[in-house]
Amino acid sequence: MKPTYLLFGAAIAVSFGAGWILNNSDSESGGGSEKTAQGKQQNAGPAELAATGTSGKPASPRKSVSPSNSVSKDEEVKPEGETRDAERQKRREEWRKQMSSRMVDRQQKQFDAKIANLVEKLGLTPQQEEQLRAHYAKKIEAYEEMMAGGFEGMRSMDGMEKMAAIMGDGDLTAAMEEILTDEQLGDFEALKTSERKNDIESSAMKSMASLQGVVTLDDTQKDAVYDILYAEAESNVDKNSPVSSMMSAFTGGMMMNIDTSMVEQRMAIEADESLDAEQKKAKVEEMQQANIDAKVQRFDGILTETQQSQYRQSLESQTRWMRGWGGRGRR
């Protein structure tokens, strides 16, 4: 099973859903008038049949000898099934283009918001702002090229790394060194430090809220658990993996509670061509169970046995539910 990656899972699901609806609407509408006509003929009385010149049996098709009614090979009518398949493919392609356009617009808005923030915080001149916009314009062009290739191009780690580089700000410091004054560069570094701290605290608090949705912690437990979650969040922010970068960019920084490490581990398993489908499935389940064990054990000596049991059951329940999605779970 190929990982559908949580960022695009909803979009792909909607795509298939739309295709299914279109398929069923076509099949329900196709042949409807023919069935109605047959029904009317079957229910018609002798007088009506006489008036129409039918006997209740299907009329034999008349063969025309007129040359004008002959059909050349180039004009042969395609089978009904092929026509419907072509129409569905066309609709899906149109939907993909619309979705790509919306995502490009959304990314442009995110870049515009970043520019506005930097202009305000660093006091950029109009000329500096123009240079900064040129930097992000190149990123939008690269983003459009990636989206034009469809979602398939992002189903590999290489594709995700390319997209993460485009959407992220790993190249922003180098660009700012060409744009800002020395004083502004100092302010820029201070701004990055502040934003990093906010990202860490936000991630730790979301993980904390997720855990407290399962077990009730006293004040002492809260402090001990938060220290562990903060250290993990700090490590994840500094690691800046492609999956994490894409998740953050696609959600506008409003990170959902997604275990990106499990997504990456699953991708590695799926990419292992030495394994067959059953072996991959077994390795994914083994990896997910090991992940659950590690998450529970990190709170040894902090959570009670009852709390650990509740937490484990919650993780196992979510893993079963999300098994086909690539490994989303509680932190």
Helices and strands as residue ranges (DSSP letters): H 6-29, H 32-43, H 46-52, G 67-69, G 73-75, H 80-122, H 126-148, G 151-154, H 157-167, H 172-179, H 182-212, H 219-239, H 242-250, H 260-270, H 277-297, H 305-322, G 323-325
